[in-house]
Amino acid sequence: MKLHRPVLALVVASSVARADLATDIEAIVDAEMAARNVAGAVVGVWQGGQPVTVFARGFADIGGNVPLALTDHFRIASITKTFTTTRILQLADEGRLSLSDPIGDYVPGLVNGTATLRQLGNMTAGFFDYSKDPLFAAAVEADPLRVWAPSELVAWSNAMGPKFAPGSAWDYSNTHTVLLQMVIEQVTGNSLAQEYQSAFATPLSLTQTSYPATADLPAPYAIGYSINAATGEATPAANYHPSIFGGAGGLVSTLEDVRVWIEAVGRGDLVSPQSQAERLDMVAIGEGFGYGFGVMGVDDWIGHDGIFDPGYQTIALHDPVLDQTLVVLANSSFSDGYHFPTEVSSQIRPLLVPEPSVYALLALAAVALGVHALRRHKRAKLS
């Protein structure tokens, strides 16, 4: 097929733009990693299902001088919430529960038992976050490999009393999603790990995603590091059992599996249109961000970030309008609260807004093709 000049120009310009974009994205990541002494990160950006750039930087094991690989496993932290809340939406689609159900119908004796499953999902239920209690942190430090039952985590929160009345405010709390984990296990009669496997891993072929039964990560994996913000010193993080976060943050996965997953979430592939609308019904939380049913939203991007502290930070976002995906997984956490994936994603996202010149080139190509077709039609009539 012969390409006419405007179309050829569009193809060349798009290829050059994609190469330039990849260079810009990698430069952002490299600069931020150097500035903050990030141990390692894997980063992927896709447009229209095609990679703009997918790369690994830094080390999976600093002491062993082992470079990070794209196939390494990470604790994906609160990206796990998108899995747990998706299963709740599926169970609602199946008629096995309603988002209007009070959590007290499933878990008795709660201080905010009138809070609905919907309020748990969008973080307006008012339960204190057990994981922010210094006494809980001390208990975890004393026994990192202890297996915590979800009911134990909720009891810890319940003992702290309500933070606010259900529906009266917004506050991010791991307790909310752990309660949804308890609902899933009660309604299905299966463990959360079993439900993740049958509902998500099998249908989406997420072969590298799991809820580990122990504190060990599947091989190959990135060792997590705590970074001293003042000195840049990296210290290997202790290995904690994932049950400390459970359905709020216990999953392990890889860059490619996270991409597949967050695109399915953004498109609404696994739930009904009604449930997808529930998921995307955002509570405004400030600075242009919203929080829906287990997902955060900014502009047209949908997804979640995460911290498995110490050791891991993550973010996964999908823009279903322009069919774009951004995933950053890092094996570092920081003493001053800095979040590397959020920082680099905030710098990368503006680069992914189409330039007006691209639209102009598309329009020019369309007009040129139209004119060419009209001239051919006129010549055919004259002949």
N, C-alpha and C positions, 0 to 999 in steps of 0.2 A: 504494500500500500504506500502510495506517495503522500508524504506529509506536506501540506501547504505551509508557507512561511510563518503565518501567525501561530499555527498549531505547533510547528517545530520550535518556535521561540518559547512557547509555553512549556514544552517538555524540557528544553534546556534550562529555562529559568527555574522550573520546579526542582530539577536535579541539583542545580547549584545552590538553591535556597535550602534544600534538605542537608546538603553537605555543610553549608555555613551554619545551619541551626545545630547540627551535631557538634561542631567545633565549639560553638558558644556554650552549649549545655555542659560539655566536658570541662570547659574552662571555668565555669561557675563552680562545679563540684571540686575540681582540683584546688582552686583558690580557697574555698571554704574549708576543705580538709586540711590544707597546710596551715591556715590561720588558727584552727582549733585543735590541731593534733588528733584528728579522727583516725582511729586504728584502721578501719576499712569500711567500704561501702560497695554495694552493687546498685546500679541505676539503670532504669529502662524508660524510654519514651517511645510511644507508638502513635502513629496517625493512620487512620483508615486500615487498621490491622497490620500495617507494615512498620518495621522498626525505623525510627529516626536515628537512635543510638542506643546500644545496650552494652554496658561495660562494667568492669570491676576495678576497684582501686584499693591499694593498701594490703593489709595482712589478715588472714584467718587466724594465724598464730604468730605473734610478734617474736616470741622467744625462739620458736623453731624456724623463723624466717620463711614461713609458708604463705605465699601470696593468696589473696582471696580469689575465689572462682565463682563464676555465674551460677554454678550448681550447688553451692554451699547452702546449708540449712541455717535459718535464723529463727529465733523466737520472734513471732510477728506481733506479739503483745495485743493491743486493743483492736487491731484489725479483726481479731477473734470475735468481737462484738457483732460484726456484720454477719458472721456465720450463725451465731446464736439467735439473733433477731430474725434472720431469714427463716430459720426453722420454725420460729413462733408464727410468722406470717403464713408459712405453708400449712401449719396445723389449723390456723384460722380458715384458710381456703378449704381445708378438708372438713370443716365443721366440727372439729374436735375441741375447739375452744373459741372464745371471742376476746378481742382486744379490750372490750368493755368489762370483762370479768374482773372482780376485785381479787388482788393477790391473796387476801385472807381466805378465799375459797379453796386455795391450794396449800397455803402455809399458815397454819393457825398461830395465834399468839403474837402477831406482829404489831409494832407500835403504830404503823401506818397501813394497817390491813385493808383499809378502804381504797387504797391506791389501785388503779386499774393496770392491767398489763400494758395498755397503751402508754400510760404515764411512766411505767418502768422503762419502756423502750425509748421514750423521748427525754428521759432524765428529769421529769417533773414530779416524781413520786415522793421525794423528800426524805429518803433514807440516807443516813450518814454513810460515808465511804469508810468501811472497816480498814482498808489498806492505808489510810492516812493517819491512823492512830499510832503514835509512837510505841505504845505497848505491844501492838500487834507486830510492828516491825521488829521489836526486840525479841518477840517470841519466835519469829521466823529466823532471825540471826542466830538464836540459840540452837535451833534445830532445822537447818536448811532443807533437809531431805524429808521432813515430816510430810505426810499426806493429809491434807485438810479436806474434810467433807464440806460440801456447799452449806449444809446446815450449820456447821461450826462458824463459817465466815459470816453468815447471816445473823447468828446469835451474837457474835461480836458487835455487829452493827446495831442490833436491836437493843443491846445493853446501853448503848450511847444515847438512846432516846431519839425522837424524830428531829430532823433538821428544820423542816417546815411542813405545813399542811399540804397534802397531795394536791397538785395542780396550781399551787399559789406562787411557785417560783421555779427556777431551773438551776440544777446543780449536778455536775458530772460525778457519778458515783459507781464504782465497780459493784457495789451491793445490788444495784438495780439489775444488772445483767446476770449476776449469780442467782438471783431470785428467778429470772426467766429460765436459767439452766434447770433449776429445781422443777419448774412447771413442765419443761420438756421431758424430763426423766419420769415425772409422775404420770403424765398423759400417755407417753409411749411405752412405759415399762422398760425402757432401754437406757443404757448409760449414754452420756453425751458423746463419748468417743464413737459408740456404735451409730448414733444418729448422724454425726458428721460424716461417717463413712458411707452409710447407705443413701443419705439425702444429697450429699454434695460430692464427696471424693469419687464415688463410683460413676455417677452420671456425667461429671465434668472431667473425668480422668485426671483427678488431682492426685497423682501417684506419690508426690513428695510432700503432701500435707497430712499432718497427723496430730492427735492429742496424745502425747507420750504418756505411758503408764509410769515412767520413772523420770528422774531429773536429767537423764542422758538425752542428748540430741542425736538424731540419725546422722550417720556419716554420709558424705563429708559435711562438716559444719564449721561455722565461724565461732571461735572463742569470744565471749563477751568481755569487754574491758570497761573499767571505770576510769575516766579521764579527770585528772586534777586540773580544774580550770585555771588555776594560778601558775602551775608549773608545767602543765602539759604531760605530766607523767601518766603512763597507762599501767593500770594494775588489773590482772585477770580477776574477773568477777567470780564470786562463789556460785556454785551450781545449785539453783533452787528448784524445788519440785514445782511443776506447773500448776498444781492444785491451789497454790496461793492466790491465783487469779481465776482458775477454772474457766467457765464459759465467758468470762470477761477479758481473758488475755492469755490463755494457756497454749494456744496452737503454735506449731512449728511448721515452716514452709520454706519455699524457695522463690526466687524472683519470678520465674516463669509461671509457677502455679498461682502466685498472688495476682499476676496480670490476668490470667484466665478468670480467676474468681471475681476480681473487682469489675471487670467488664461485664460479667454475668449479672452482678448486682446493679450496676449502672443502667443496664438495658432492661432489667426486670425479667430476665429469662426464666427464673425459677419460681416465680409467684404470679398470681393473677394481676390484671391491670388494677383492680381495686386495691389489692395489697401493695402494689408498687406505689400507688397514690398515697396510701397510708405511710409508707416508708419515706416518701419525699415531702410529707407535710411538715415543714420545718418550723421549729421554735427559734425565733431570732435570739442570738446570744451575743451580739455585738460585733463591731468591726467587719461587717459584711458577711459574717458567718451565721449559719443556721444549723440546728440539730434536729434530724427527723427520727424515724424509728430505727435506732442503731446505726445511723450514718450522719456524717457531717456534710454540709454543703457550703460552697463558696463559688459565687458566680454560677457557671453551669457545671462545675466539677462536683462529683459525689464520691464519697469514700470515707476513710478513717485514717487517723494517725495512731501511734502507740509508743509506749515506753514499758519495757520489762527491765526495771531498775533494780540492781545495776546490770549493765551489759549490752542492752539492745534498744534501738530506736527505729521506728518504721513510719512510712506513710504510703498509702495506695489511693489513687484518685482516677476516676474516669469521667470524661466529658462526653455524654451521649449525643449532644447536639452536633459537635464537630468530630465525633468518633476519635477521641484522643485519650491516651492512658499514660499515667506517670506513676512509677513505683520507685521508692528509695528504701533500702534496707541497710542499716548500719550496725556494726558490732561495737558500739560505743555509747556510753551515757556519761553525763557531765555533772560535776559537783555544784555548778551554779544554775542548773535547770535549763541550760541551752539545749535546743532540740534541732539537731543537724538536718534531718529530713524535711522538717517544716521550713527551715531557713532556705535550703536550696530549692525546694519546690516553689516557694514564694518568689524566687528569682527566675525560675524556669518558666512558670505559667505565663507571664506576660509575653515571653518569646513565642508562645504557641497561639497567640491571637493572630489571625490572618492579616497580612498587610494589605492596605487598600490597593497597592500596585498589583497584587496577585489577582484581586477581583477585577481590576481594570484589564489585565491581560486576558483573563477568562472571557470577559465581555467582548474584547477586541477579537479574540479567536472566534467566538460565536457569530459576531457580525460578519467577519470575513468569510466564514463558511456559508452564511446565509446569502451574502452577496454573490459568492461563487456559484451557489446552487441556482440563484435567480438568473444569472447570466447564462448558465447552461440551459435552463428552461427556455429562455428567450431564443437562444440560438437554435434549439431543437424545433421551436415553433416556426422560426423563419425558414428553416430548411424543409 
